[in-house]
Amino acid sequence: MTRSLPARTRVLAAGVALLLTVGALAGCSGRPGQAADMTFTGLDGASHSIVVTEKDIDVVAKDMEPKPGQQTGQQRQTPTRVDIAGALIEAPIIEEVGKAHGLTVTDAQIVKLAKEQLGFEPRKANTLTYLRANILFNQLRQQQDQNQTQAIVADLS
């Protein structure tokens, strides 16, 4: 049986969207070299800090860049700096929500998926964080879609 996302999780997700919008509108944190310096209140009620530097984004962009002659199962494009920043900012929140719903992804699983689907082996912590955030986000989205489908089927029964 799958569980629907509780209201607190939906509010936290909406807060993430708001943080990203405000961050995008602000452009920079006012501190040279920092893309984001924020705090959020987690599902545990505690305050958590998120700091993402320009170097963090550079590391992921370089790591995700397709290398000449690299063979992949699908066409791979380098994510934009905005996409990378967004995922790095959202990562702690997505991980917390994922854990609350029994979803986790190990480094070994990320490396295996990246080798199979993207044709490279991520080694940098920031790249693993970026990929983990994307994988967990997709898993949460699938869980939400399944719950909505089940609700529709139940309504039609």
C-alpha positions as CSV (number, residue, x, y, z in Angstrom):
1,M,0.0,0.0,0.0
2,T,1.4,3.4,-0.9
3,R,0.8,6.4,1.3
4,S,-0.2,9.8,0.0
5,L,2.1,12.7,0.8
6,P,0.9,14.3,4.1
7,A,0.0,18.0,4.3
8,R,3.3,18.9,6.1
9,T,5.3,17.4,3.2
10,R,3.2,19.3,0.6
11,V,3.8,22.5,2.6
12,L,7.5,21.8,2.8
13,A,7.6,21.2,-1.0
14,A,5.7,24.5,-1.6
15,G,8.3,26.2,0.6
16,V,11.0,24.8,-1.6
17,A,9.4,26.2,-4.7
18,L,9.1,29.6,-2.9
19,L,12.8,29.5,-1.8
20,L,13.9,28.8,-5.4
21,T,11.7,31.6,-6.8
22,V,13.1,34.1,-4.2
23,G,16.6,32.8,-4.8
24,A,16.3,33.2,-8.6
25,L,14.9,36.7,-8.2
26,A,17.6,37.7,-5.8
27,G,20.2,36.5,-8.3
28,C,23.0,36.2,-5.7
29,S,23.4,36.0,-2.0
30,G,25.3,39.2,-1.7
31,R,28.4,37.3,-0.7
32,P,31.0,36.8,-3.4
33,G,31.2,33.1,-4.4
34,Q,28.0,32.1,-2.7
35,A,25.0,31.2,-4.8
36,A,22.7,30.5,-1.8
37,D,22.8,30.8,2.0
38,M,19.4,29.9,3.4
39,T,17.8,28.1,6.3
40,F,14.6,26.0,6.4
41,T,12.5,24.3,9.0
42,G,12.6,20.6,8.5
43,L,9.9,18.0,9.1
44,D,11.6,17.5,12.5
45,G,10.9,21.1,13.4
46,A,14.6,22.0,13.6
47,S,16.2,24.8,11.6
48,H,18.7,23.6,8.9
49,S,21.2,25.6,6.9
50,I,21.8,25.3,3.2
51,V,24.9,26.9,1.7
52,V,25.7,26.4,-2.0
53,T,28.8,28.1,-3.5
54,E,29.6,29.0,-7.1
55,K,32.4,26.4,-6.8
56,D,29.9,23.7,-5.9
57,I,28.0,24.5,-9.0
58,D,31.2,24.6,-11.1
59,V,32.2,21.1,-9.9
60,V,28.8,19.6,-10.8
61,A,28.7,21.3,-14.2
62,K,32.2,20.1,-15.1
63,D,31.5,16.5,-13.8
64,M,28.2,16.3,-15.7
65,E,29.7,17.7,-19.0
66,P,29.8,14.9,-21.6
67,K,33.4,14.1,-22.5
68,P,34.5,13.7,-26.2
69,G,33.9,10.2,-27.4
70,Q,32.0,9.2,-24.3
71,Q,29.4,6.5,-25.1
72,T,26.0,6.8,-23.3
73,G,22.7,5.0,-23.7
74,Q,21.0,8.3,-24.2
75,Q,21.9,11.8,-25.3
76,R,23.3,13.7,-22.4
77,Q,23.4,17.4,-22.0
78,T,25.1,19.4,-19.3
79,P,22.5,20.8,-16.9
80,T,22.2,24.5,-16.6
81,R,23.8,26.3,-13.7
82,V,20.3,27.2,-12.5
83,D,19.2,23.6,-12.6
84,I,22.3,22.6,-10.7
85,A,21.9,25.3,-8.1
86,G,18.2,24.4,-7.6
87,A,19.0,20.7,-7.1
88,L,21.8,21.5,-4.6
89,I,19.6,23.9,-2.7
90,E,16.7,21.4,-2.7
91,A,18.8,18.4,-1.9
92,P,18.6,18.4,1.9
93,I,14.8,19.0,1.8
94,I,14.2,16.3,-0.8
95,E,16.4,13.8,1.2
96,E,14.4,14.6,4.3
97,V,11.0,14.2,2.6
98,G,12.3,11.0,0.8
99,K,13.4,9.4,4.1
100,A,10.0,10.3,5.7
101,H,8.4,8.2,2.8
102,G,10.9,5.4,3.0
103,L,12.9,6.5,-0.1
104,T,16.6,6.6,0.0
105,V,19.4,6.3,-2.6
106,T,22.9,5.2,-1.7
107,D,26.1,6.5,-3.4
108,A,26.6,3.0,-4.9
109,Q,23.1,3.1,-6.5
110,I,23.8,6.6,-7.9
111,V,27.1,5.5,-9.4
112,K,25.5,2.4,-10.9
113,L,22.7,4.4,-12.5
114,A,25.1,7.1,-13.8
115,K,27.3,4.4,-15.4
116,E,24.3,2.7,-17.0
117,Q,22.3,5.7,-18.1
118,L,24.7,8.6,-18.4
119,G,27.9,6.8,-19.3
120,F,30.1,8.2,-16.5
121,E,31.1,7.5,-12.9
122,P,30.4,10.4,-10.6
123,R,33.1,10.8,-7.9
124,K,32.6,14.3,-6.5
125,A,30.3,14.7,-3.5
126,N,28.5,17.6,-5.0
127,T,27.7,15.6,-8.2
128,L,26.4,12.7,-6.1
129,T,24.2,15.2,-4.1
130,Y,22.9,16.7,-7.4
131,L,22.1,13.3,-8.8
132,R,20.5,12.0,-5.5
133,A,18.2,15.1,-5.4
134,N,17.0,14.4,-9.0
135,I,16.5,10.7,-8.4
136,L,14.6,11.2,-5.2
137,F,12.5,14.0,-6.7
138,N,11.5,11.7,-9.5
139,Q,10.7,8.9,-7.1
140,L,8.5,11.2,-5.0
141,R,6.8,12.4,-8.1
142,Q,6.1,8.8,-9.2
143,Q,4.7,8.0,-5.7
144,Q,2.5,11.1,-5.9
145,D,1.3,10.1,-9.4
146,Q,0.5,6.5,-8.3
147,N,-1.4,7.9,-5.3
148,Q,-3.5,10.1,-7.5
149,T,-4.2,7.3,-9.9
150,Q,-5.2,5.0,-7.0
151,A,-7.6,7.8,-5.8
152,I,-9.1,8.1,-9.2
153,V,-9.6,4.3,-9.5
154,A,-11.1,4.2,-6.1
155,D,-13.5,7.0,-7.0
156,L,-14.5,5.2,-10.2
157,S,-15.1,1.9,-8.3
